[in-house]
């Protein structure tokens, strides 16, 4: 299993603003940039980014339509820890709605940035093994069921490594975490795109959508 800790701290400000607009009009345009700059160090101080991934042979009972033609599965988890969620909740509990909303949007954007950075490590390893890669396949997005989050966590022993579990509805215990997979096989191309937004059933609602 590969454990990645060396993530760059960078945010797409335009994506954060797009996310904010999807929340509604709690912030005026002139308030966004000063508040963004104010909260950037707070976000940095409250994250502990960690990524795990492992390439394993696909088990025969893991035979969903989206993966059945792949010989290997890349199991992945990305997390930024729970401190940031605690800080967001603190802002909301004290009535600082603008700060809480902004930090929530920044954290959401950074989580997706982490998955992009993790993909570069996965890409390099797949290339070294002469394996092609599919785009990211996320439980609950229509290709594999949400219950597969537990399957991924078990594969990576996430409870022991990250204290990350799922509840009875298969939701992750940490809000700032993602569990997902890629298909890998010697008979497919080495895909350079982490996520194909055109295939996602949530594409019309998602503030992280890329053109």
N, C-alpha and C positions, 0 to 999 in steps of 0.2 A: 504494500500500500504506500502511496506517495502522500506525504503531508507537506502542504505549502503554507508558509507563514510570511514570506517576503512579498507582500502586496504593496503596490504604490498607492498613495493617498491622492486620488484625483476625482473630481466630480465634473459632470457635464451640466453647467449652470442652466443652459437652455432646456435640458430635460427636466431639471428640478422645477423650473418655472412652468413647464408644460404640465407636470404633475400637480403643482399648486393650483393651476387653473381648472384641473379636473375635479378638485375638491370644492370649488365654488369661489365666491368673491370676498373672502375674509380679509385679504390683503390688497391694498391699493398698489398700483404699479410702482409708484415712487417709494414705497416701503420695502419692496422686495430685495433690492440689492444691498442696502445697509443692513437689513436683518440677516441676509445670507452671509455677509462678511462677518457679522458679529457671532453667528452660530458655527461657522466653519471650525474654529479651534475647539469648540465644545463637542462637535461631532468627533473630531480627531482624538480627543481625550477619552471618549467613551466607546471606542470600538476595539475589539480584539479579533481581527480577521484571521480565519483559519479555513483552509480548503483541504479536503480529502478526496482522493480518487484511486480507483483500482480497476484494472482491466482483467476480467475473468471470462472463462468460457461460459457461454449461455447455457443455463440448465434447461433441460427438455420441458419442464413444467412451466417455464417462463416463456410462453409461446403466443403472446399477443400478436395480432396482425402487424403492428408497427415494428416488431423486432424479430419475427420468426425467420427472416432470411439472413440474420446476422449470426456469425459464429461466436462473436464475443460481445460482451456488454461492458461499457465503462460506467461504473457506479460512482456517483459524485455527491458530495455535500459541501456547501459553502455556508459559513456563518460569520457574523460579526459580534456574537455574544449578546448578552441581555442588558448591559449597562446603558446602552443608548435608549432602549425601550423604557427603562426606568427613568431616564432623564426626560423623555417625552411625556411620560405619565406625570412626572413631577410638575412640569410646566402646566399641563392641563388641570392638575389638582389645585394649583394656586391661581387658576383663572387666566394664565398667560396663554391664551388661545392662539395668538399669532405665532409666538415662539414655538409652541408645541406643533402647530401645523407645518411650519417651515422645517423644523428639525425632522419631522416624520417624512416629509417629501425628500429631504436630503438623504436620510437613511435609506429610503426605498431606492433612490437612484444609485447610491453607493453599493448596495447589495447586488444590483445588476452589473455594476462595474466590476465587482469582485468575480462574478461568474465569467465575465469576459476575460479577465486576467487569468483565471484558472484554466480556461479553455486553451490559452497559449501553451501551458505546460502539458495539457492532454494532447494537443496537436503534435508537439515535439516528440512525445513518447510514442504516439501512434506511428508517426513517420519513421522513427527508429526501428519499430517493429514491422514496418512495411504493411501497415494496416490502413484501410480507408475508414472514414468516420461519417456518420450521419449528422444531421443537425440535432440540437438538444431535444430530448423527449422528456416532458415533465408530467408527473402523475397528476391526474385531474384535468388535464388540458385537452382531453378527447382521444388521445392515442393509447394511453395506459391508465388504468383506474387509480384513484387517489390512494387506495390501500397499498399501492406499491411503494409509498413513502416508507412504510414499516419494513418492507423487503429490502430497500436500499440501506436503511439505517442498520439493519441486522447484518447485511453484507459487509459494512464498514465498521461494525462494532461501535457505532456512534454513541451509545449510552456510556460506554467506558471511556472513550476518547474525548467526547465533547459534552457529556451529560445531556445528550439530546435524545428525546423520546417522542412517541406519538401518543395522542389521547385516543379515546374509544371511537372517535370520528376520523382517525388517521391524520389529524392535524399536528404539525410539528409543535413541540413544547416551547421552542424559541421562535418568536415572530420574525426575527431578523436572520432567518436561515432558509436555505433551499436544498431540496434533495431531488436529484434528477439523473438521467442516464443519457448515454449515446450508444448507438449501435456501432460495431466495428467489425470489419471483415476485409480479407485480402482481395475480394472481388468487387469492391466498390471504391470510388474515388476518395481521396483524402480531402474532405470538405473543409474549406477555409472559413466557413460562416458558422458562428456559434449557434445562432437561433434564426430560424426562418419565420419571420413575422407573418408572411403570406399564408402559412399553414395553420396559424394559431386561431382557434375559435373565438378568442377574446380580443382579436386585433382591432376591432372597431371601438373598443372601450379602453384599451390599454394606453396609459400615458408614456410607457417605455417603448412604444412602437417605433421602429426605424423604417424609413422610407426605402 
